[in-house]
Amino acid sequence: MPSLSQYANIQLEDQDGLQAWLLAHRFRHQTYAYAASHAGVSTPPYDFQTYPDDDWFARHASAHLALISFMAPDSSIDLTILSNFTWDNDQDFYTWMQMHTLIHMRLDEGFGIF
């Protein structure tokens, strides 16, 4: 299963890279959902592969909120970035991607994936 860390510096204009990231991201969330279900936690289902729009960001943030109890502790995590920043410009994309990558690193640690 691909790690999302390798995509941390992807550029907003890189459509092929974004498609690869969306696929890797979908697999990662499927793994989290499966592991969480074994612990009695359900995550909201949604299409992780559809290109992000404003609704995608809110649904994605909800999925992360459902997983928060599995995250390794990190006081620098700010989950509000997931829904307060969209991919409207390079700086917002970069800010979102950096925090999102950190969140996934802590989830991977919490689930014992890596």
N, C-alpha and C positions, 0 to 999 in steps of 0.2 A: 504494500500500500504506500503510495507516495506521500512524503512529508510535504507540508505546505511551506516550510522554511525556505526552500529553494526558490520560491516565487516572491519572496519579500521585496525584492527590488524590481519587480516587473513594471513596465511602463504602461500607462493608460492607453497609449496608441498602439500597443502590441496586441493586435486582435488574435493572432495565433496563440500567443502566450496566455492571453486571458481565457481562451477556450480550453487550453490545457489546464489552467488553474481551476476553472469552473468544474472540470471533470474530477481533478484530484480532490477538490473541496467537497464535491458530492460524495465521493467514496469515504472521505474522512468523516463526514457527518453521519453517513450510514453506519459506520463502525461505532461511533459514539452512541448513536441511538440504540443500536443492538446491545452494546455493553450496558447502557443505562437501563434498558428494559429488564435486564437480568437483576438489576438492583431495585426494581420496582418504580423506576422513574420513566415517564413517557415524555417524548419530545414532540412538538407539533410537526406534522408532516407538511412538506412543501417541495416544490421543484427547485432544487439547488442549482440545476444546470441552466435554467433560463437566464438570459442576460439580465443583469441587475437593473431594476427600475426602483422608484421610490417605495413601492409595495414590497419588493424583494428585500430591501434593507430592514424594514420593520419586521417582516416574517423571520428573517435570518437572526435578528437581534432576539426575538422571542425564543428561537431554538437555543441560542447561547444562554439565555437566562435560565432555561430549563436544565442546563448542564452545569450551572455555576457551582453546585455542591461537589462536583467531581474535579474542579480545577485545583491545581497546586497553588498554595497561597502566593500572592504577589501583590504588594501594595501599589505597584505602578499600573495595574490594570484599570482601565476605564471603559466599562461596557457601553457607556452612553455614546461613545464614538461610533459604535456600530450602526446607530440609527440617526445620529446628529450630523454625520458626514456622509455625503454621497459621492459619486464619481463624476461630479460636474466639472472639475478642473484638476490639473496635475497635483496641486498641493493637497486638496481634499483627498484625492485618491491615495497619495503617498501616506498621509496621516492615517487614513482608514486602514490601509494595507499593513502598515507597521504595527499598529495596535492589534489588528486582527491576527496577524502572524504570531505575536506574543501570546495572545489568548489561546491560540491553537497549540502553541508550545506547552503552555501550562496545562491544557486539557490532555495532551499526549502524556505528560508527566503524571497527571492525576489518574489517568486510566492505565498507566504502565505500558504504553505502546512503544515508547523508545526509552 
